[in-house]
Amino acid sequence: MLVGTLCSRVVATASPTESIRTAAQRMFDHEVGTLVVLEQSGQAVGVLTDRDIVIRCVAGRDNPSETSIAELMSTPAYTIDEHTSVDDALTRMAALALRRPVVTGEDNRVVGILSLDDVLQQLVDATRAIGRLLQQQKPGILA
């Protein structure tokens, strides 16, 4: 299976110059915990998570209205091509301790985000399907 078939294609983005307050509002509006930070060319330059906001801004007592995304975002934005196998992606994610790499397509444009949860859900679904198949093939017990 390829990353592009498994990743979430709904991506909320932000500019590095926007405020943390704006970022938090966008996360709330889109019901996401991660924003991909894009430069003007559309290339991913970083990632901002709700955890970054809490730990690096709120707990640090920075003003979310005066702190820019660029000050808190994680850089660089680690990317995985949409044509990469999930197995290869998991290997890279483990090596880099990534939970949500940015998925890119043609011209390195952002096309999605692959979360560890996406992969785990796929495994759960596949395991359920195998369980149903095995259950159907179980011979009936005669009384």
N, CA, C and O atoms as CSV, one atom per row, in Angstrom:
chain,resi,resn,atom,element,x,y,z
A,1,MET,N,N,0.844,-1.172,0.000
A,1,MET,CA,C,0.000,0.000,0.000
A,1,MET,C,C,0.893,1.240,0.000
A,1,MET,O,O,1.942,1.273,0.644
A,2,LEU,N,N,0.452,2.249,-0.733
A,2,LEU,CA,C,1.211,3.491,-0.831
A,2,LEU,C,C,0.692,4.538,0.146
A,2,LEU,O,O,-0.490,4.557,0.489
A,3,VAL,N,N,1.588,5.399,0.583
A,3,VAL,CA,C,1.268,6.458,1.533
A,3,VAL,C,C,0.107,7.308,1.023
A,3,VAL,O,O,-0.769,7.694,1.798
A,4,GLY,N,N,0.098,7.599,-0.269
A,4,GLY,CA,C,-0.932,8.451,-0.843
A,4,GLY,C,C,-2.335,7.897,-0.724
A,4,GLY,O,O,-3.300,8.660,-0.743
A,5,THR,N,N,-2.473,6.583,-0.601
A,5,THR,CA,C,-3.800,5.994,-0.469
A,5,THR,C,C,-4.275,5.965,0.979
A,5,THR,O,O,-5.460,5.762,1.244
A,6,LEU,N,N,-3.369,6.163,1.897
A,6,LEU,CA,C,-3.684,6.049,3.318
A,6,LEU,C,C,-3.737,7.389,4.047
A,6,LEU,O,O,-4.438,7.530,5.049
A,7,CYS,N,N,-3.001,8.359,3.545
A,7,CYS,CA,C,-2.898,9.642,4.252
A,7,CYS,C,C,-4.196,10.426,4.193
A,7,CYS,O,O,-5.052,10.187,3.341
A,8,SER,N,N,-4.319,11.366,5.116
A,8,SER,CA,C,-5.440,12.292,5.109
A,8,SER,C,C,-5.143,13.364,4.067
A,8,SER,O,O,-4.079,13.983,4.083
A,9,ARG,N,N,-6.088,13.573,3.169
A,9,ARG,CA,C,-5.916,14.576,2.108
A,9,ARG,C,C,-6.441,15.945,2.526
A,9,ARG,O,O,-6.344,16.912,1.770
A,10,VAL,N,N,-6.991,16.022,3.717
A,10,VAL,CA,C,-7.452,17.304,4.243
A,10,VAL,C,C,-6.311,17.882,5.075
A,10,VAL,O,O,-5.961,17.343,6.125
A,11,VAL,N,N,-5.743,18.973,4.599
A,11,VAL,CA,C,-4.577,19.554,5.253
A,11,VAL,C,C,-4.865,21.011,5.589
A,11,VAL,O,O,-5.175,21.809,4.705
A,12,ALA,N,N,-4.762,21.350,6.852
A,12,ALA,CA,C,-4.881,22.747,7.270
A,12,ALA,C,C,-3.475,23.340,7.254
A,12,ALA,O,O,-2.528,22.731,7.751
A,13,THR,N,N,-3.351,24.527,6.680
A,13,THR,CA,C,-2.038,25.146,6.523
A,13,THR,C,C,-1.996,26.513,7.185
A,13,THR,O,O,-3.020,27.077,7.570
A,14,ALA,N,N,-0.783,27.023,7.303
A,14,ALA,CA,C,-0.578,28.344,7.892
A,14,ALA,C,C,0.685,28.951,7.301
A,14,ALA,O,O,1.491,28.267,6.669
A,15,SER,N,N,0.835,30.228,7.519
A,15,SER,CA,C,2.025,30.961,7.112
A,15,SER,C,C,2.912,31.146,8.337
A,15,SER,O,O,2.396,31.298,9.445
A,16,PRO,N,N,4.233,31.136,8.167
A,16,PRO,CA,C,5.121,31.319,9.326
A,16,PRO,C,C,4.945,32.665,10.023
A,16,PRO,O,O,5.309,32.807,11.191
A,17,THR,N,N,4.398,33.645,9.330
A,17,THR,CA,C,4.266,34.982,9.920
A,17,THR,C,C,2.984,35.165,10.721
A,17,THR,O,O,2.835,36.166,11.422
A,18,GLU,N,N,2.064,34.222,10.631
A,18,GLU,CA,C,0.815,34.339,11.382
A,18,GLU,C,C,1.062,34.140,12.868
A,18,GLU,O,O,2.066,33.553,13.270
A,19,SER,N,N,0.144,34.629,13.671
A,19,SER,CA,C,0.281,34.506,15.116
A,19,SER,C,C,-0.167,33.123,15.592
A,19,SER,O,O,-0.901,32.416,14.902
A,20,ILE,N,N,0.289,32.764,16.769
A,20,ILE,CA,C,-0.115,31.502,17.389
A,20,ILE,C,C,-1.618,31.523,17.677
A,20,ILE,O,O,-2.277,30.490,17.563
A,21,ARG,N,N,-2.157,32.660,18.040
A,21,ARG,CA,C,-3.598,32.757,18.279
A,21,ARG,C,C,-4.369,32.414,16.995
A,21,ARG,O,O,-5.364,31.691,17.048
A,22,THR,N,N,-3.918,32.923,15.860
A,22,THR,CA,C,-4.546,32.611,14.578
A,22,THR,C,C,-4.429,31.121,14.275
A,22,THR,O,O,-5.376,30.502,13.791
A,23,ALA,N,N,-3.267,30.555,14.562
A,23,ALA,CA,C,-3.049,29.123,14.331
A,23,ALA,C,C,-3.988,28.286,15.185
A,23,ALA,O,O,-4.579,27.322,14.699
A,24,ALA,N,N,-4.128,28.650,16.453
A,24,ALA,CA,C,-5.006,27.906,17.354
A,24,ALA,C,C,-6.451,27.982,16.874
A,24,ALA,O,O,-7.181,26.992,16.924
A,25,GLN,N,N,-6.858,29.150,16.413
A,25,GLN,CA,C,-8.225,29.309,15.901
A,25,GLN,C,C,-8.430,28.444,14.656
A,25,GLN,O,O,-9.483,27.828,14.493
A,26,ARG,N,N,-7.430,28.398,13.785
A,26,ARG,CA,C,-7.540,27.574,12.577
A,26,ARG,C,C,-7.643,26.093,12.938
A,26,ARG,O,O,-8.422,25.357,12.333
A,27,MET,N,N,-6.857,25.658,13.922
A,27,MET,CA,C,-6.950,24.266,14.379
A,27,MET,C,C,-8.355,23.971,14.890
A,27,MET,O,O,-8.930,22.924,14.591
A,28,PHE,N,N,-8.892,24.896,15.656
A,28,PHE,CA,C,-10.250,24.736,16.193
A,28,PHE,C,C,-11.270,24.670,15.057
A,28,PHE,O,O,-12.137,23.796,15.042
A,29,ASP,N,N,-11.164,25.587,14.121
A,29,ASP,CA,C,-12.119,25.664,13.004
A,29,ASP,C,C,-12.101,24.399,12.148
A,29,ASP,O,O,-13.148,23.941,11.690
A,30,HIS,N,N,-10.912,23.838,11.935
A,30,HIS,CA,C,-10.768,22.659,11.066
A,30,HIS,C,C,-10.746,21.349,11.842
A,30,HIS,O,O,-10.645,20.272,11.255
A,31,GLU,N,N,-10.841,21.448,13.171
A,31,GLU,CA,C,-10.825,20.264,14.039
A,31,GLU,C,C,-9.597,19.385,13.785
A,31,GLU,O,O,-9.702,18.172,13.604
A,32,VAL,N,N,-8.431,20.036,13.779
A,32,VAL,CA,C,-7.163,19.331,13.595
A,32,VAL,C,C,-6.200,19.738,14.698
A,32,VAL,O,O,-6.385,20.761,15.356
A,33,GLY,N,N,-5.180,18.930,14.888
A,33,GLY,CA,C,-4.156,19.234,15.879
A,33,GLY,C,C,-2.813,19.577,15.261
A,33,GLY,O,O,-1.827,19.779,15.969
A,34,THR,N,N,-2.779,19.642,13.923
A,34,THR,CA,C,-1.529,19.914,13.219
A,34,THR,C,C,-1.775,20.856,12.052
A,34,THR,O,O,-2.723,20.679,11.287
A,35,LEU,N,N,-0.920,21.851,11.921
A,35,LEU,CA,C,-0.930,22.723,10.750
A,35,LEU,C,C,0.386,22.536,10.004
A,35,LEU,O,O,1.453,22.486,10.616
A,36,VAL,N,N,0.306,22.435,8.694
A,36,VAL,CA,C,1.514,22.426,7.867
A,36,VAL,C,C,1.820,23.878,7.540
A,36,VAL,O,O,0.968,24.604,7.027
A,37,VAL,N,N,3.035,24.291,7.840
A,37,VAL,CA,C,3.435,25.681,7.624
A,37,VAL,C,C,4.090,25.775,6.248
A,37,VAL,O,O,5.063,25.080,5.955
A,38,LEU,N,N,3.531,26.652,5.413
A,38,LEU,CA,C,3.986,26.787,4.034
A,38,LEU,C,C,4.634,28.139,3.798
A,38,LEU,O,O,4.190,29.160,4.323
A,39,GLU,N,N,5.698,28.128,2.995
A,39,GLU,CA,C,6.254,29.396,2.538
A,39,GLU,C,C,5.419,29.861,1.348
A,39,GLU,O,O,4.530,29.139,0.898
A,40,GLN,N,N,5.693,31.049,0.839
A,40,GLN,CA,C,4.875,31.619,-0.232
A,40,GLN,C,C,4.828,30.743,-1.477
A,40,GLN,O,O,3.836,30.757,-2.206
A,41,SER,N,N,5.885,29.984,-1.729
A,41,SER,CA,C,5.925,29.119,-2.910
A,41,SER,C,C,5.045,27.884,-2.767
A,41,SER,O,O,4.830,27.153,-3.734
A,42,GLY,N,N,4.534,27.652,-1.558
A,42,GLY,CA,C,3.706,26.483,-1.314
A,42,GLY,C,C,4.474,25.293,-0.774
A,42,GLY,O,O,3.890,24.235,-0.542
A,43,GLN,N,N,5.772,25.448,-0.570
A,43,GLN,CA,C,6.591,24.371,-0.019
A,43,GLN,C,C,6.455,24.348,1.503
A,43,GLN,O,O,6.410,25.393,2.152
A,44,ALA,N,N,6.391,23.143,2.054
A,44,ALA,CA,C,6.299,22.992,3.514
A,44,ALA,C,C,7.641,23.334,4.147
A,44,ALA,O,O,8.683,22.816,3.744
A,45,VAL,N,N,7.601,24.216,5.145
A,45,VAL,CA,C,8.827,24.604,5.850
A,45,VAL,C,C,8.808,24.202,7.315
A,45,VAL,O,O,9.830,24.261,7.998
A,46,GLY,N,N,7.637,23.791,7.795
A,46,GLY,CA,C,7.546,23.401,9.193
A,46,GLY,C,C,6.181,22.820,9.505
A,46,GLY,O,O,5.293,22.754,8.655
A,47,VAL,N,N,6.045,22.401,10.754
A,47,VAL,CA,C,4.794,21.840,11.248
A,47,VAL,C,C,4.548,22.429,12.635
A,47,VAL,O,O,5.466,22.544,13.447
A,48,LEU,N,N,3.309,22.793,12.887
A,48,LEU,CA,C,2.922,23.308,14.196
A,48,LEU,C,C,1.819,22.419,14.736
A,48,LEU,O,O,0.824,22.169,14.056
A,49,THR,N,N,1.996,21.941,15.961
A,49,THR,CA,C,0.986,21.086,16.581
A,49,THR,C,C,0.348,21.798,17.770
A,49,THR,O,O,0.874,22.782,18.291
A,50,ASP,N,N,-0.798,21.271,18.176
A,50,ASP,CA,C,-1.448,21.826,19.356
A,50,ASP,C,C,-0.551,21.682,20.577
A,50,ASP,O,O,-0.568,22.530,21.469
A,51,ARG,N,N,0.225,20.620,20.616
A,51,ARG,CA,C,1.183,20.413,21.712
A,51,ARG,C,C,2.258,21.499,21.704
A,51,ARG,O,O,2.649,21.985,22.765
A,52,ASP,N,N,2.740,21.885,20.522
A,52,ASP,CA,C,3.715,22.980,20.428
A,52,ASP,C,C,3.145,24.249,21.056
A,52,ASP,O,O,3.841,24.963,21.777
A,53,ILE,N,N,1.881,24.518,20.776
A,53,ILE,CA,C,1.257,25.732,21.295
A,53,ILE,C,C,1.190,25.682,22.821
A,53,ILE,O,O,1.517,26.660,23.494
A,54,VAL,N,N,0.770,24.549,23.359
A,54,VAL,CA,C,0.629,24.427,24.812
A,54,VAL,C,C,1.986,24.474,25.506
A,54,VAL,O,O,2.177,25.244,26.447
A,55,ILE,N,N,2.922,23.660,25.048
A,55,ILE,CA,C,4.212,23.538,25.735
A,55,ILE,C,C,5.127,24.733,25.480
A,55,ILE,O,O,5.733,25.264,26.411
A,56,ARG,N,N,5.226,25.151,24.226
A,56,ARG,CA,C,6.201,26.190,23.884
A,56,ARG,C,C,5.685,27.617,24.036
A,56,ARG,O,O,6.477,28.553,24.152
A,57,CYS,N,N,4.376,27.790,24.038
A,57,CYS,CA,C,3.833,29.146,24.124
A,57,CYS,C,C,3.086,29.371,25.437
A,57,CYS,O,O,3.496,30.192,26.258
A,58,VAL,N,N,2.005,28.651,25.628
A,58,VAL,CA,C,1.160,28.885,26.806
A,58,VAL,C,C,1.921,28.600,28.094
A,58,VAL,O,O,1.950,29.443,28.990
A,59,ALA,N,N,2.538,27.424,28.200
A,59,ALA,CA,C,3.280,27.084,29.423
A,59,ALA,C,C,4.501,27.978,29.604
A,59,ALA,O,O,4.930,28.238,30.728
A,60,GLY,N,N,5.056,28.447,28.489
A,60,GLY,CA,C,6.197,29.363,28.547
A,60,GLY,C,C,5.792,30.801,28.788
A,60,GLY,O,O,6.633,31.696,28.866
A,61,ARG,N,N,4.484,31.011,28.906
A,61,ARG,CA,C,3.900,32.321,29.195
A,61,ARG,C,C,4.159,33.362,28.106
A,61,ARG,O,O,4.241,34.560,28.377
A,62,ASP,N,N,4.287,32.875,26.863
A,62,ASP,CA,C,4.387,33.801,25.739
A,62,ASP,C,C,2.983,34.251,25.361
A,62,ASP,O,O,2.009,33.540,25.611
A,63,ASN,N,N,2.881,35.408,24.770
A,63,ASN,CA,C,1.594,35.931,24.345
A,63,ASN,C,C,1.250,35.341,22.976
A,63,ASN,O,O,1.952,35.624,22.005
A,64,PRO,N,N,0.188,34.526,22.867
A,64,PRO,CA,C,-0.166,33.897,21.594
A,64,PRO,C,C,-0.489,34.898,20.478
A,64,PRO,O,O,-0.364,34.572,19.298
A,65,SER,N,N,-0.902,36.105,20.847
A,65,SER,CA,C,-1.211,37.119,19.841
A,65,SER,C,C,0.047,37.789,19.297
A,65,SER,O,O,0.034,38.371,18.212
A,66,GLU,N,N,1.119,37.701,20.056
A,66,GLU,CA,C,2.364,38.374,19.651
A,66,GLU,C,C,3.468,37.406,19.240
A,66,GLU,O,O,4.537,37.832,18.801
A,67,THR,N,N,3.216,36.115,19.380
A,67,THR,CA,C,4.208,35.105,19.022
A,67,THR,C,C,3.868,34.556,17.642
A,67,THR,O,O,2.728,34.174,17.377
A,68,SER,N,N,4.869,34.522,16.765
A,68,SER,CA,C,4.613,34.030,15.407
A,68,SER,C,C,4.761,32.514,15.338
A,68,SER,O,O,5.436,31.898,16.162
A,69,ILE,N,N,4.123,31.943,14.353
A,69,ILE,CA,C,4.243,30.510,14.112
A,69,ILE,C,C,5.701,30.133,13.886
A,69,ILE,O,O,6.148,29.085,14.350
A,70,ALA,N,N,6.440,30.973,13.181
A,70,ALA,CA,C,7.849,30.688,12.898
A,70,ALA,C,C,8.665,30.481,14.168
A,70,ALA,O,O,9.646,29.737,14.159
A,71,GLU,N,N,8.273,31.127,15.252
A,71,GLU,CA,C,8.994,31.001,16.507
A,71,GLU,C,C,8.784,29.650,17.187
A,71,GLU,O,O,9.624,29.218,17.976
A,72,LEU,N,N,7.675,28.982,16.889
A,72,LEU,CA,C,7.335,27.740,17.589
A,72,LEU,C,C,7.331,26.494,16.724
A,72,LEU,O,O,7.453,25.384,17.243
A,73,MET,N,N,7.193,26.652,15.426
A,73,MET,CA,C,7.027,25.477,14.562
A,73,MET,C,C,8.253,24.584,14.593
A,73,MET,O,O,9.376,25.033,14.821
A,74,SER,N,N,8.006,23.324,14.361
A,74,SER,CA,C,9.095,22.360,14.245
A,74,SER,C,C,9.613,22.405,12.814
A,74,SER,O,O,8.837,22.359,11.859
A,75,THR,N,N,10.913,22.493,12.679
A,75,THR,CA,C,11.534,22.516,11.353
A,75,THR,C,C,12.674,21.511,11.316
A,75,THR,O,O,13.269,21.226,12.356
A,76,PRO,N,N,12.987,20.979,10.173
A,76,PRO,CA,C,12.280,21.175,8.915
A,76,PRO,C,C,10.985,20.366,8.906
A,76,PRO,O,O,10.725,19.572,9.810
A,77,ALA,N,N,10.189,20.580,7.879
A,77,ALA,CA,C,8.988,19.759,7.686
A,77,ALA,C,C,9.463,18.480,6.995
A,77,ALA,O,O,9.882,18.508,5.838
A,78,TYR,N,N,9.393,17.371,7.708
A,78,TYR,CA,C,9.798,16.099,7.108
A,78,TYR,C,C,8.700,15.628,6.171
A,78,TYR,O,O,7.529,15.558,6.543
A,79,THR,N,N,9.098,15.310,4.961
A,79,THR,CA,C,8.127,14.934,3.947
A,79,THR,C,C,8.375,13.511,3.449
A,79,THR,O,O,9.486,12.984,3.500
A,80,ILE,N,N,7.288,12.921,2.969
A,80,ILE,CA,C,7.337,11.594,2.362
A,80,ILE,C,C,6.524,11.677,1.077
A,80,ILE,O,O,5.401,12.180,1.080
A,81,ASP,N,N,7.084,11.192,-0.006
A,81,ASP,CA,C,6.386,11.205,-1.282
A,81,ASP,C,C,5.178,10.279,-1.242
A,81,ASP,O,O,5.232,9.206,-0.642
A,82,GLU,N,N,4.099,10.693,-1.876
A,82,GLU,CA,C,2.861,9.919,-1.856
A,82,GLU,C,C,2.995,8.538,-2.489
A,82,GLU,O,O,2.146,7.675,-2.264
A,83,HIS,N,N,4.045,8.315,-3.275
A,83,HIS,CA,C,4.252,7.023,-3.932
A,83,HIS,C,C,5.150,6.084,-3.119
A,83,HIS,O,O,5.519,5.010,-3.592
A,84,THR,N,N,5.495,6.491,-1.905
A,84,THR,CA,C,6.312,5.669,-1.009
A,84,THR,C,C,5.432,4.599,-0.378
A,84,THR,O,O,4.274,4.855,-0.047
A,85,SER,N,N,5.980,3.403,-0.211
A,85,SER,CA,C,5.203,2.351,0.451
A,85,SER,C,C,5.037,2.693,1.925
A,85,SER,O,O,5.876,3.374,2.516
A,86,VAL,N,N,3.958,2.219,2.503
A,86,VAL,CA,C,3.703,2.462,3.919
A,86,VAL,C,C,4.815,1.849,4.764
A,86,VAL,O,O,5.219,2.431,5.770
A,87,ASP,N,N,5.313,0.678,4.364
A,87,ASP,CA,C,6.411,0.050,5.103
A,87,ASP,C,C,7.642,0.948,5.133
A,87,ASP,O,O,8.256,1.133,6.184
A,88,ASP,N,N,8.001,1.507,3.974
A,88,ASP,CA,C,9.155,2.418,3.925
A,88,ASP,C,C,8.895,3.682,4.738
A,88,ASP,O,O,9.793,4.195,5.405
A,89,ALA,N,N,7.662,4.177,4.676
A,89,ALA,CA,C,7.310,5.377,5.445
A,89,ALA,C,C,7.439,5.114,6.939
A,89,ALA,O,O,7.966,5.946,7.676
A,90,LEU,N,N,6.957,3.955,7.386
A,90,LEU,CA,C,7.050,3.612,8.808
A,90,LEU,C,C,8.502,3.496,9.258
A,90,LEU,O,O,8.847,3.911,10.364
A,91,THR,N,N,9.338,2.941,8.418
A,91,THR,CA,C,10.762,2.838,8.742
A,91,THR,C,C,11.365,4.225,8.927
A,91,THR,O,O,12.121,4.463,9.868
A,92,ARG,N,N,11.024,5.133,8.024
A,92,ARG,CA,C,11.539,6.501,8.111
A,92,ARG,C,C,10.955,7.228,9.321
A,92,ARG,O,O,11.666,7.949,10.022
A,93,MET,N,N,9.667,7.037,9.559
A,93,MET,CA,C,9.031,7.673,10.711
A,93,MET,C,C,9.686,7.209,12.007
A,93,MET,O,O,9.920,8.013,12.909
A,94,ALA,N,N,9.981,5.921,12.103
A,94,ALA,CA,C,10.619,5.390,13.311
A,94,ALA,C,C,12.026,5.957,13.466
A,94,ALA,O,O,12.429,6.324,14.570
A,95,ALA,N,N,12.766,6.031,12.376
A,95,ALA,CA,C,14.144,6.537,12.442
A,95,ALA,C,C,14.193,8.000,12.865
A,95,ALA,O,O,15.127,8.426,13.545
A,96,LEU,N,N,13.187,8.764,12.461
A,96,LEU,CA,C,13.158,10.198,12.771
A,96,LEU,C,C,12.237,10.548,13.940
A,96,LEU,O,O,12.088,11.719,14.289
A,97,ALA,N,N,11.622,9.532,14.541
A,97,ALA,CA,C,10.662,9.728,15.635
A,97,ALA,C,C,9.539,10.683,15.232
A,97,ALA,O,O,9.203,11.617,15.960
A,98,LEU,N,N,8.963,10.423,14.044
A,98,LEU,CA,C,7.882,11.243,13.507
A,98,LEU,C,C,6.541,10.552,13.703
A,98,LEU,O,O,6.423,9.341,13.517
A,99,ARG,N,N,5.545,11.321,14.074
A,99,ARG,CA,C,4.182,10.786,14.160
A,99,ARG,C,C,3.325,11.268,12.998
A,99,ARG,O,O,2.327,10.629,12.662
A,100,ARG,N,N,3.701,12.395,12.374
A,100,ARG,CA,C,2.884,12.978,11.310
A,100,ARG,C,C,3.733,13.616,10.214
A,100,ARG,O,O,3.834,14.841,10.160
A,101,PRO,N,N,4.341,12.823,9.348
A,101,PRO,CA,C,5.082,13.444,8.246
A,101,PRO,C,C,4.128,14.046,7.208
A,101,PRO,O,O,3.000,13.585,7.035
A,102,VAL,N,N,4.605,15.069,6.538
A,102,VAL,CA,C,3.852,15.720,5.472
A,102,VAL,C,C,4.013,14.889,4.206
A,102,VAL,O,O,5.119,14.471,3.866
A,103,VAL,N,N,2.912,14.653,3.517
A,103,VAL,CA,C,2.948,13.867,2.289
A,103,VAL,C,C,2.959,14.830,1.109
A,103,VAL,O,O,2.145,15.750,1.030
A,104,THR,N,N,3.896,14.600,0.194
A,104,THR,CA,C,4.036,15.473,-0.963
A,104,THR,C,C,3.804,14.707,-2.253
A,104,THR,O,O,3.948,13.486,-2.319
A,105,GLY,N,N,3.441,15.467,-3.270
A,105,GLY,CA,C,3.219,14.902,-4.597
A,105,GLY,C,C,4.117,15.587,-5.599
A,105,GLY,O,O,5.265,15.924,-5.308
A,106,GLU,N,N,3.574,15.787,-6.780
A,106,GLU,CA,C,4.315,16.407,-7.874
A,106,GLU,C,C,4.827,17.785,-7.476
A,106,GLU,O,O,4.124,18.551,-6.817
A,107,ASP,N,N,6.049,18.094,-7.878
A,107,ASP,CA,C,6.705,19.371,-7.568
A,107,ASP,C,C,6.822,19.637,-6.072
A,107,ASP,O,O,6.887,20.788,-5.641
A,108,ASN,N,N,6.848,18.564,-5.282
A,108,ASN,CA,C,7.000,18.676,-3.831
A,108,ASN,C,C,5.858,19.445,-3.173
A,108,ASN,O,O,6.038,20.016,-2.098
A,109,ARG,N,N,4.688,19.465,-3.806
A,109,ARG,CA,C,3.515,20.135,-3.257
A,109,ARG,C,C,2.888,19.273,-2.175
A,109,ARG,O,O,2.856,18.048,-2.293
A,110,VAL,N,N,2.397,19.900,-1.136
A,110,VAL,CA,C,1.745,19.193,-0.036
A,110,VAL,C,C,0.410,18.623,-0.528
A,110,VAL,O,O,-0.418,19.340,-1.089
A,111,VAL,N,N,0.220,17.308,-0.304
A,111,VAL,CA,C,-1.037,16.666,-0.695
A,111,VAL,C,C,-1.741,16.004,0.485
A,111,VAL,O,O,-2.894,15.591,0.366
A,112,GLY,N,N,-1.052,15.899,1.626
A,112,GLY,CA,C,-1.672,15.253,2.770
A,112,GLY,C,C,-0.760,15.171,3.963
A,112,GLY,O,O,0.355,15.692,3.966
A,113,ILE,N,N,-1.265,14.499,4.981
A,113,ILE,CA,C,-0.489,14.200,6.182
A,113,ILE,C,C,-0.723,12.732,6.501
A,113,ILE,O,O,-1.858,12.256,6.487
A,114,LEU,N,N,0.346,12.031,6.786
A,114,LEU,CA,C,0.237,10.636,7.212
A,114,LEU,C,C,0.432,10.603,8.715
A,114,LEU,O,O,1.499,10.958,9.217
A,115,SER,N,N,-0.591,10.181,9.429
A,115,SER,CA,C,-0.444,10.088,10.876
A,115,SER,C,C,-0.254,8.628,11.271
A,115,SER,O,O,-0.703,7.714,10.580
A,116,LEU,N,N,0.404,8.441,12.367
A,116,LEU,CA,C,0.568,7.096,12.906
A,116,LEU,C,C,-0.797,6.476,13.151
A,116,LEU,O,O,-0.971,5.268,12.987
A,117,ASP,N,N,-1.761,7.291,13.540
A,117,ASP,CA,C,-3.123,6.804,13.747
A,117,ASP,C,C,-3.740,6.259,12.460
A,117,ASP,O,O,-4.487,5.282,12.497
A,118,ASP,N,N,-3.427,6.893,11.307
A,118,ASP,CA,C,-3.921,6.394,10.019
A,118,ASP,C,C,-3.420,4.969,9.775
A,118,ASP,O,O,-4.177,4.096,9.349
A,119,VAL,N,N,-2.143,4.751,10.051
A,119,VAL,CA,C,-1.537,3.438,9.839
A,119,VAL,C,C,-2.132,2.418,10.810
A,119,VAL,O,O,-2.462,1.299,10.418
A,120,LEU,N,N,-2.266,2.803,12.059
A,120,LEU,CA,C,-2.839,1.887,13.052
A,120,LEU,C,C,-4.282,1.520,12.705
A,120,LEU,O,O,-4.681,0.366,12.864
A,121,GLN,N,N,-5.063,2.485,12.236
A,121,GLN,CA,C,-6.444,2.191,11.850
A,121,GLN,C,C,-6.489,1.213,10.683
A,121,GLN,O,O,-7.354,0.338,10.640
A,122,GLN,N,N,-5.573,1.354,9.745
A,122,GLN,CA,C,-5.503,0.422,8.616
A,122,GLN,C,C,-5.194,-0.990,9.116
A,122,GLN,O,O,-5.776,-1.964,8.636
A,123,LEU,N,N,-4.286,-1.097,10.074
A,123,LEU,CA,C,-3.955,-2.406,10.641
A,123,LEU,C,C,-5.148,-3.015,11.373
A,123,LEU,O,O,-5.409,-4.212,11.249
A,124,VAL,N,N,-5.863,-2.205,12.125
A,124,VAL,CA,C,-7.048,-2.679,12.838
A,124,VAL,C,C,-8.096,-3.175,11.840
A,124,VAL,O,O,-8.670,-4.248,12.027
A,125,ASP,N,N,-8.343,-2.411,10.800
A,125,ASP,CA,C,-9.328,-2.796,9.789
A,125,ASP,C,C,-8.938,-4.098,9.100
A,125,ASP,O,O,-9.778,-4.970,8.875
A,126,ALA,N,N,-7.648,-4.222,8.767
A,126,ALA,CA,C,-7.179,-5.448,8.111
A,126,ALA,C,C,-7.297,-6.644,9.054
A,126,ALA,O,O,-7.667,-7.736,8.624
A,127,THR,N,N,-6.991,-6.449,10.317
A,127,THR,CA,C,-7.085,-7.532,11.300
A,127,THR,C,C,-8.534,-7.976,11.465
A,127,THR,O,O,-8.807,-9.174,11.549
A,128,ARG,N,N,-9.461,-7.029,11.511
A,128,ARG,CA,C,-10.887,-7.376,11.605
A,128,ARG,C,C,-11.334,-8.187,10.390
A,128,ARG,O,O,-12.059,-9.172,10.531
A,129,ALA,N,N,-10.904,-7.776,9.203
A,129,ALA,CA,C,-11.282,-8.484,7.982
A,129,ALA,C,C,-10.749,-9.919,7.999
A,129,ALA,O,O,-11.445,-10.853,7.600
A,130,ILE,N,N,-9.525,-10.081,8.461
A,130,ILE,CA,C,-8.934,-11.427,8.557
A,130,ILE,C,C,-9.712,-12.255,9.579
A,130,ILE,O,O,-9.971,-13.437,9.352
A,131,GLY,N,N,-10.081,-11.647,10.691
A,131,GLY,CA,C,-10.855,-12.346,11.718
A,131,GLY,C,C,-12.201,-12.816,11.188
A,131,GLY,O,O,-12.625,-13.938,11.465
A,132,ARG,N,N,-12.876,-11.956,10.424
A,132,ARG,CA,C,-14.164,-12.345,9.834
A,132,ARG,C,C,-13.985,-13.508,8.858
A,132,ARG,O,O,-14.784,-14.443,8.838
A,133,LEU,N,N,-12.932,-13.437,8.054
A,133,LEU,CA,C,-12.656,-14.513,7.104
A,133,LEU,C,C,-12.411,-15.822,7.824
A,133,LEU,O,O,-12.949,-16.861,7.440
A,134,LEU,N,N,-11.602,-15.774,8.865
A,134,LEU,CA,C,-11.328,-16.997,9.628
A,134,LEU,C,C,-12.597,-17.536,10.283
A,134,LEU,O,O,-12.819,-18.746,10.320
A,135,GLN,N,N,-13.426,-16.634,10.797
A,135,GLN,CA,C,-14.666,-17.054,11.437
A,135,GLN,C,C,-15.587,-17.744,10.433
A,135,GLN,O,O,-16.241,-18.732,10.767
A,136,GLN,N,N,-15.640,-17.234,9.221
A,136,GLN,CA,C,-16.494,-17.840,8.181
A,136,GLN,C,C,-15.978,-19.215,7.763
A,136,GLN,O,O,-16.762,-20.082,7.375
A,137,GLN,N,N,-14.689,-19.412,7.838
A,137,GLN,CA,C,-14.101,-20.675,7.392
A,137,GLN,C,C,-14.040,-21.723,8.499
A,137,GLN,O,O,-13.642,-22.861,8.253
A,138,LYS,N,N,-14.429,-21.352,9.706
A,138,LYS,CA,C,-14.414,-22.296,10.826
A,138,LYS,C,C,-15.473,-23.373,10.586
A,138,LYS,O,O,-16.634,-23.056,10.324
A,139,PRO,N,N,-15.084,-24.620,10.674
A,139,PRO,CA,C,-16.083,-25.676,10.450
A,139,PRO,C,C,-17.116,-25.679,11.565
A,139,PRO,O,O,-16.802,-25.421,12.726
A,140,GLY,N,N,-18.362,-25.977,11.187
A,140,GLY,CA,C,-19.428,-26.042,12.167
A,140,GLY,C,C,-19.240,-27.234,13.089
A,140,GLY,O,O,-18.760,-28.286,12.667
A,141,ILE,N,N,-19.610,-27.068,14.314
A,141,ILE,CA,C,-19.500,-28.158,15.280
A,141,ILE,C,C,-20.843,-28.887,15.303
A,141,ILE,O,O,-21.895,-28.283,15.515
A,142,LEU,N,N,-20.778,-30.189,15.081
A,142,LEU,CA,C,-21.997,-30.993,15.070
A,142,LEU,C,C,-22.337,-31.412,16.486
A,142,LEU,O,O,-21.464,-31.803,17.261
A,143,ALA,N,N,-23.602,-31.325,16.810
A,143,ALA,CA,C,-24.047,-31.702,18.143
A,143,ALA,C,C,-24.356,-33.172,18.209
A,143,ALA,O,O,-24.748,-33.674,19.262
